Amino acid sequence: MNYQFKVKVTPFDFFRLSMHRTYHSLAGVCNIIFTIAFFLLTYRFFNKTNDVLEALMVIGCLLFPVLQPLAVYIRAKAQVAVIPQDLIFSVDDRGVHISTGEQKETIKWEKIKGIVREYKMLIVFSDESHGYILTDRVLGKEKETFFDFVNLKLVQNR
């Protein structure tokens, strides 16, 4: 089989992936607890403190629900900016093929580390920390057959 996709990753895709991973981990639980504690602290002591502490309490209340997502989105925009817009991702029996403009690269199945289902996307890892994001809108109806094909190739080449 041969699959070919034009990779279109938006800043919102990276944002959604990062926030999904954060809030499905221990760090996310800590963020939620800290935010609730800050809201309760602010509610209890807001009118009993000076202006500086009131400002710090408001900043504390905004830290995880507003400021952290904003910082994650800004970082996501920077990540998307370095991805070539004409990136073509294809797979066949020989491996994964990446092409952009004049540059082409083939990664044999033995070198691929795995494929992971994340929230509305698949990530094909080329090494332990780098991968290619294929969103549901790019994969379309071929998502399940593509996922099964890649898994089969990974199992065959281990």
Contacts in CASP RR format, 6 or more apart in sequence:
PFRMAT RR
TARGET T0000
AUTHOR 0000-0000-0000
METHOD contacts of the structure
MODEL  1
MNYQFKVKVTPFDFFRLSMHRTYHSLAGVCNIIFTIAFFLLTYRFFNKTN
DVLEALMVIGCLLFPVLQPLAVYIRAKAQVAVIPQDLIFSVDDRGVHIST
GEQKETIKWEKIKGIVREYKMLIVFSDESHGYILTDRVLGKEKETFFDFV
NLKLVQNR
1 92 0 8 1.000
1 93 0 8 1.000
1 145 0 8 1.000
1 149 0 8 1.000
2 90 0 8 1.000
2 91 0 8 1.000
2 92 0 8 1.000
3 90 0 8 1.000
3 91 0 8 1.000
3 92 0 8 1.000
3 142 0 8 1.000
3 146 0 8 1.000
3 149 0 8 1.000
4 88 0 8 1.000
4 89 0 8 1.000
4 90 0 8 1.000
5 88 0 8 1.000
5 89 0 8 1.000
5 90 0 8 1.000
5 134 0 8 1.000
5 138 0 8 1.000
5 139 0 8 1.000
6 86 0 8 1.000
6 87 0 8 1.000
6 88 0 8 1.000
6 89 0 8 1.000
6 138 0 8 1.000
7 83 0 8 1.000
7 87 0 8 1.000
7 88 0 8 1.000
7 89 0 8 1.000
7 132 0 8 1.000
7 133 0 8 1.000
7 134 0 8 1.000
7 138 0 8 1.000
8 135 0 8 1.000
8 137 0 8 1.000
8 138 0 8 1.000
9 80 0 8 1.000
9 83 0 8 1.000
9 133 0 8 1.000
9 135 0 8 1.000
10 80 0 8 1.000
11 73 0 8 1.000
11 76 0 8 1.000
11 77 0 8 1.000
11 79 0 8 1.000
11 80 0 8 1.000
12 73 0 8 1.000
12 76 0 8 1.000
13 76 0 8 1.000
13 121 0 8 1.000
13 133 0 8 1.000
13 135 0 8 1.000
14 75 0 8 1.000
14 76 0 8 1.000
14 79 0 8 1.000
14 80 0 8 1.000
14 133 0 8 1.000
15 69 0 8 1.000
15 72 0 8 1.000
15 73 0 8 1.000
15 76 0 8 1.000
16 119 0 8 1.000
16 120 0 8 1.000
17 118 0 8 1.000
17 119 0 8 1.000
17 121 0 8 1.000
17 133 0 8 1.000
18 72 0 8 1.000
18 75 0 8 1.000
18 76 0 8 1.000
19 69 0 8 1.000
19 72 0 8 1.000
20 118 0 8 1.000
20 119 0 8 1.000
21 118 0 8 1.000
22 28 0 8 1.000
22 31 0 8 1.000
22 72 0 8 1.000
23 31 0 8 1.000
23 32 0 8 1.000
31 64 0 8 1.000
31 68 0 8 1.000
32 64 0 8 1.000
34 63 0 8 1.000
34 64 0 8 1.000
35 61 0 8 1.000
35 63 0 8 1.000
35 64 0 8 1.000
35 65 0 8 1.000
38 57 0 8 1.000
38 60 0 8 1.000
38 61 0 8 1.000
38 63 0 8 1.000
39 61 0 8 1.000
41 57 0 8 1.000
42 57 0 8 1.000
42 58 0 8 1.000
42 60 0 8 1.000
42 61 0 8 1.000
45 53 0 8 1.000
45 57 0 8 1.000
46 54 0 8 1.000
46 57 0 8 1.000
49 57 0 8 1.000
59 67 0 8 1.000
84 100 0 8 1.000
84 101 0 8 1.000
86 100 0 8 1.000
86 101 0 8 1.000
87 98 0 8 1.000
87 99 0 8 1.000
87 100 0 8 1.000
88 97 0 8 1.000
88 98 0 8 1.000
88 99 0 8 1.000
88 100 0 8 1.000
89 96 0 8 1.000
89 97 0 8 1.000
89 98 0 8 1.000
89 124 0 8 1.000
89 132 0 8 1.000
89 134 0 8 1.000
90 96 0 8 1.000
90 97 0 8 1.000
90 99 0 8 1.000
91 97 0 8 1.000
91 146 0 8 1.000
91 149 0 8 1.000
91 150 0 8 1.000
91 153 0 8 1.000
93 153 0 8 1.000
94 106 0 8 1.000
94 108 0 8 1.000
94 109 0 8 1.000
95 106 0 8 1.000
95 107 0 8 1.000
95 108 0 8 1.000
95 109 0 8 1.000
95 112 0 8 1.000
95 153 0 8 1.000
96 106 0 8 1.000
96 107 0 8 1.000
96 109 0 8 1.000
96 112 0 8 1.000
96 124 0 8 1.000
96 126 0 8 1.000
96 132 0 8 1.000
97 104 0 8 1.000
97 105 0 8 1.000
97 106 0 8 1.000
97 107 0 8 1.000
98 104 0 8 1.000
98 105 0 8 1.000
98 106 0 8 1.000
98 107 0 8 1.000
98 132 0 8 1.000
99 105 0 8 1.000
107 126 0 8 1.000
108 157 0 8 1.000
109 153 0 8 1.000
109 154 0 8 1.000
109 156 0 8 1.000
109 157 0 8 1.000
110 157 0 8 1.000
111 126 0 8 1.000
111 127 0 8 1.000
112 124 0 8 1.000
112 125 0 8 1.000
112 126 0 8 1.000
112 150 0 8 1.000
112 153 0 8 1.000
112 154 0 8 1.000
112 157 0 8 1.000
113 125 0 8 1.000
113 126 0 8 1.000
113 127 0 8 1.000
113 128 0 8 1.000
114 124 0 8 1.000
114 125 0 8 1.000
114 150 0 8 1.000
114 154 0 8 1.000
115 122 0 8 1.000
115 123 0 8 1.000
115 124 0 8 1.000
115 125 0 8 1.000
115 147 0 8 1.000
115 150 0 8 1.000
115 151 0 8 1.000
115 154 0 8 1.000
116 122 0 8 1.000
116 123 0 8 1.000
116 125 0 8 1.000
117 147 0 8 1.000
120 135 0 8 1.000
120 136 0 8 1.000
121 133 0 8 1.000
121 134 0 8 1.000
121 135 0 8 1.000
121 136 0 8 1.000
122 133 0 8 1.000
122 134 0 8 1.000
122 139 0 8 1.000
122 143 0 8 1.000
122 146 0 8 1.000
122 147 0 8 1.000
123 131 0 8 1.000
123 132 0 8 1.000
123 133 0 8 1.000
123 134 0 8 1.000
124 131 0 8 1.000
124 132 0 8 1.000
124 134 0 8 1.000
124 150 0 8 1.000
125 131 0 8 1.000
126 132 0 8 1.000
134 146 0 8 1.000
136 143 0 8 1.000
139 146 0 8 1.000
END
